[in-house]
Amino acid sequence: MLDHANHPAAPETFSGDRGLDHEEPLLFEIGRADVTGVDIAEPEPFASRLGALERKGPIGLPGLTEPEAVRHYIRLSRKNYSIDAGLYPLGSCTMKHNPRLGEKMARLDGFADIHPLQPQSTARGALALMEELSRFLLALTNMSAVALSPKAGAHGELCGLMTIEAALRARGEARTRRTVLIPQSAHGTNPASAALLGFEVRAIPAGEDGIVHADAVAAALDDSVAAIMLTNPNTCGLFERDVVEIARLVHEAGGYFYCDGANFNAIAGVARPGDMGVDAMHLNLHKTFSTPHGGGGPGAGPVVLSARLARFAPVPFLLREGGELRLVEHANETQSLGRLTAFHGQMGMFVRALSYLLSHGGDGVAQASRDAVLAANYLRARLRDVMTQPFGDRICMHEALFDDSFLKGTGVTTLDFAKAMIDEGYHPMTIYFPLVVHGAMLIEPTESESKSSLDRFVSTLRALAESAKRGETERFTQAPRHAPRRRPDETAAARKPVLRWRG
Ligand SMILES: *Cc1c(COP(=O)(O)O)cnc(C)c1O
């Protein structure tokens, strides 16, 4: 049901639709068993060899004509928000523009139609592309090797920690070094990845200024420490200034330095993690190098490795022998930790990321990083008198962090504020993350937005903040009014998902 109460002046429509806003039932509700979108002749009767496993009744899938199926998905897509529709300031997620050039390149037959089981001799171009992408990633990070196969940032974390574990095994310390140090502000995937491998997580507090200090790391180090996982710039949008000293301390104590590189888009082309003492770091191609994500496409999380870890990298990896490029696919040829995924990684994302890199060049990548930082600071500077910042009035990196102190006493929560942004036509910022900041609102505009787009966003947020302070609470607690489904219970949806249609 659409909520017509939002528009008391507008009469109800006879169809239940409102202009371009169509009410759309489930496929199962529109489909009919006797309809099909394909025209294949009934097969001749044949003797089934499935025995008792043969299906007895109809399969129960909805039958639709092609136009019905197309309309269904087009109508659903119009209820959705996307980076192509508007500003998408979701902090930590880096929803930057996905250049159309990347899409065009990824659709070239030679890349789009490649099969992972094709003989290597027939996929020379793809291997050369993977090598070229690797070269860029290694140059930008100043690292020794790269594992391309991980399929997301979190998968990259797992890959990096497994590589560290393999190195510890080679040193005979895999059993004794079972602790991973992780700052309290870390993304939830960090402790999850460590726990998945059976590591014990030891939390490191940040200072009052929002960054991790070397003395806090020193206090947590002992000979049970396998690694530290540090995000830089961190999830509060701040550069970890003690990073070099932290790396030195961790190395001295026999541990490795895993850097969560999800925020690399703030420093790519400007600073190199290899120069900061990093041993392993994942790169989210879908964030930093602009491949579509969040419903728009799969992720890709290549992991760059230092010289100390390179030989333990997972298979497959590229090897150039006598001018010939070869994909090493079996761990028994090397000290590799083994295989992480069935095939070679997200080829389509490699093509898009390399297109991004080639079209930007080294100077363009640095410019993008600087512009992302400039845009975030512009928002911060223009909002700081109406919204509140948790760590003082400091220059941030690629994202501006606010807390909910400015909403104190208004009856409006961070969640309400975010929902009111939907009515204004914006995707909300990331909320309640990082956990260390009360009622956090993490805004990442990226370099893609023009100044006029940022100005319009600023005036909307200012107007909302002022409205909340004037006590116009209903605007917030009743929001969103202009979304087709208002405010679903997201916790219930996550905890008790209804995944199966029962007609
Ligand atoms: C996005 C993100 C991750 C996880 O990356 P996925 O590709 O979503 O798995 C990890 N850490 C930080 C800081 C992130 O922003």
Ligand as a Chemical Component Dictionary entry (heavy atoms), coordinates in Angstrom:
data_LIG
# 
_chem_comp.id                   LIG 
_chem_comp.type                 NON-POLYMER 
_chem_comp.pdbx_formal_charge   0 
_chem_comp.three_letter_code    LIG 
# 
loop_
_chem_comp_atom.comp_id 
_chem_comp_atom.atom_id 
_chem_comp_atom.alt_atom_id 
_chem_comp_atom.type_symbol 
_chem_comp_atom.charge 
_chem_comp_atom.model_Cartn_x 
_chem_comp_atom.model_Cartn_y 
_chem_comp_atom.model_Cartn_z 
_chem_comp_atom.pdbx_ordinal 
LIG C1 C1 C 0 34.435 -1.179 3.152 1  
LIG C2 C2 C 0 35.370 -1.432 4.256 2  
LIG C3 C3 C 0 35.819 -2.733 4.565 3  
LIG C4 C4 C 0 35.271 -3.982 3.922 4  
LIG O1 O1 O 0 35.298 -3.990 2.543 5  
LIG P1 P1 P 0 34.240 -4.851 1.715 6  
LIG O2 O2 O 0 34.706 -4.744 0.306 7  
LIG O3 O3 O 0 32.905 -4.234 1.959 8  
LIG O4 O4 O 0 34.304 -6.257 2.241 9  
LIG C5 C5 C 0 36.760 -2.873 5.556 10 
LIG N1 N1 N 0 37.223 -1.809 6.235 11 
LIG C6 C6 C 0 36.806 -0.553 5.985 12 
LIG C7 C7 C 0 37.379 0.587  6.761 13 
LIG C8 C8 C 0 35.855 -0.319 4.993 14 
LIG O5 O5 O 0 35.424 0.918  4.752 15 
# 
loop_
_chem_comp_bond.comp_id 
_chem_comp_bond.atom_id_1 
_chem_comp_bond.atom_id_2 
_chem_comp_bond.value_order 
_chem_comp_bond.pdbx_ordinal 
LIG C1 C2 SING 1  
LIG C2 C3 SING 2  
LIG C2 C8 DOUB 3  
LIG C3 C4 SING 4  
LIG C3 C5 DOUB 5  
LIG C4 O1 SING 6  
LIG O1 P1 SING 7  
LIG P1 O2 DOUB 8  
LIG P1 O3 SING 9  
LIG P1 O4 SING 10 
LIG C5 N1 SING 11 
LIG N1 C6 DOUB 12 
LIG C6 C7 SING 13 
LIG C6 C8 SING 14 
LIG C8 O5 SING 15 
# 
